[in-house]
Amino acid sequence: KLLVRMRIDDAVDAVPVHMTNGIWGTIATGLFANSKRIKLAYGKVNDVGVFMGGDGRLLGCQCCGVLFVVGWVTLIMFPFFCVLNYMGWFRASASDEVEGLDSSYHCSTLLLNSQVGPAARYGKNNQQLRRSLDTMEGVEENTSPPQQRHIIHP
């Protein structure tokens, strides 16, 4: 719900899965790391997790690591996403999302789509949704079959 309120489109929940759990896993090391496993991994023990009798140095290092990674990713990716958004490459159009990105971006169903009418392509219920989305985007409805795109592979 937080992503929806922040207007972040995350269809596959990558932020909660990867970022949140990655941060938790990093901080949990500073909380629960025991000397036996640290020695097994690194050969020596400088500090252990706070709940295992450590003085908090490991937890502090882990928190600094989280802040560094978040800062690094923000500095590298924010300008990249701004450029993609400026060029119009950041999002697919609403009508392409309704039609399906496989057919609109990868031409995977062009031959099939050219042999059937629009009701079969989009479904009876999706056709009304597509019309309303196209109207919002200022695109006139085109009921003719899509033109075959020629893709040149290097």
C-alpha positions in Angstrom: 0.0 0.0 0.0 2.9 2.3 0.6 4.1 1.9 -3.0 0.6 2.8 -4.3 0.4 5.9 -2.0 3.9 7.0 -3.3 2.7 6.3 -6.9 5.4 3.8 -7.6 4.4 1.2 -10.2 6.0 -2.0 -9.0 4.0 -4.8 -10.7 6.2 -7.6 -9.5 6.9 -6.3 -6.0 10.6 -6.0 -6.6 11.1 -3.2 -3.9 9.5 -5.1 -1.0 11.2 -8.4 -2.0 14.7 -7.3 -2.9 15.4 -4.0 -1.2 13.5 -4.5 2.0 14.6 -8.0 2.5 18.2 -7.2 1.5 18.3 -4.4 4.1 16.8 -6.7 6.7 19.3 -9.5 5.9 22.2 -7.0 6.2 21.0 -5.6 9.5 20.1 -9.1 10.9 23.8 -10.1 10.4 24.7 -7.3 12.8 22.1 -8.5 15.3 22.5 -12.3 15.2 26.0 -13.2 13.9 27.7 -15.7 16.2 31.5 -16.2 16.6 31.5 -19.8 15.3 30.0 -18.8 11.9 32.1 -15.7 11.6 35.3 -17.6 12.2 34.1 -20.3 9.7 33.5 -17.6 7.0 36.4 -15.2 7.7 39.0 -17.1 9.7 38.9 -14.7 12.6 36.4 -13.0 14.9 36.5 -9.2 15.5 32.9 -8.8 16.7 29.6 -10.7 16.9 26.0 -9.7 16.7 24.4 -7.5 19.4 22.2 -10.4 20.6 25.2 -12.8 20.7 27.2 -10.5 23.1 28.7 -8.1 20.6 29.4 -4.4 21.4 27.5 -3.1 18.3 30.5 -2.5 16.0 29.3 -5.1 13.6 25.8 -3.7 13.6 27.2 -0.2 13.0 29.3 -1.5 10.0 26.2 -3.3 8.6 24.1 -0.1 8.9 26.9 2.0 7.2 26.9 -0.6 4.4 23.2 -0.3 3.9 23.4 3.5 3.7 26.3 3.3 1.3 24.5 0.9 -1.1 21.3 3.0 -1.0 23.3 6.1 -1.7 25.3 4.5 -4.5 22.2 3.1 -6.2 20.4 6.4 -5.9 23.3 8.4 -7.3 23.8 6.0 -10.2 20.2 5.1 -11.1 18.3 8.4 -10.5 19.9 10.3 -13.4 19.5 7.2 -15.6 15.8 6.9 -14.9 15.4 10.7 -15.5 16.9 10.3 -18.9 14.7 7.3 -19.7 11.6 9.3 -18.6 12.6 12.4 -20.6 13.1 10.3 -23.8 9.8 8.5 -23.2 11.3 5.1 -22.8 10.5 4.7 -19.1 6.9 3.5 -19.4 4.8 1.6 -22.0 1.7 3.4 -23.1 -1.6 2.4 -21.5 -2.9 0.9 -24.8 0.3 -1.2 -25.2 -0.2 -2.5 -21.6 -3.8 -3.5 -22.5 -2.9 -5.1 -25.8 0.1 -6.9 -24.2 3.7 -6.0 -24.3 4.7 -9.2 -26.1 2.7 -8.1 -29.2 3.4 -4.4 -29.0 7.2 -4.6 -28.2 8.3 -8.0 -29.3 6.0 -8.7 -32.3 5.3 -12.2 -31.1 1.7 -12.3 -32.1 1.6 -10.2 -35.2 0.8 -13.1 -37.6 -1.9 -14.4 -35.4 -3.3 -10.9 -34.8 -3.4 -10.1 -38.5 -5.7 -13.1 -39.1 -8.4 -12.2 -36.6 -10.6 -9.2 -35.9 -10.2 -6.7 -33.0 -12.8 -8.4 -30.8 -10.8 -11.7 -30.9 -7.5 -9.8 -30.4 -8.5 -7.8 -27.3 -11.5 -9.7 -26.1 -15.0 -8.4 -25.8 -14.5 -6.8 -22.4 -11.0 -5.5 -23.1 -12.0 -3.7 -26.3 -14.1 -1.2 -24.3 -11.2 -0.7 -21.9 -8.8 -0.2 -24.8 -11.1 2.4 -26.4 -11.3 4.4 -23.2 -7.6 4.3 -22.7 -6.9 5.3 -26.3 -9.3 8.2 -25.9 -7.5 9.3 -22.8 -4.2 9.3 -24.7 -5.8 11.1 -27.7 -5.3 8.0 -30.0 -8.1 7.2 -32.4 -9.2 3.6 -32.4 -7.8 1.6 -35.2 -9.7 -1.6 -35.9 -7.6 -2.7 -38.8 -5.0 -5.4 -38.2 -1.6 -4.2 -37.0 1.0 -3.7 -39.6 3.8 -6.2 -39.6 7.0 -4.7 -38.3 10.3 -5.6 -39.8 13.0 -6.1 -37.2 16.6 -6.1 -38.2 18.8 -8.2 -36.0 22.6 -7.3 -35.9 
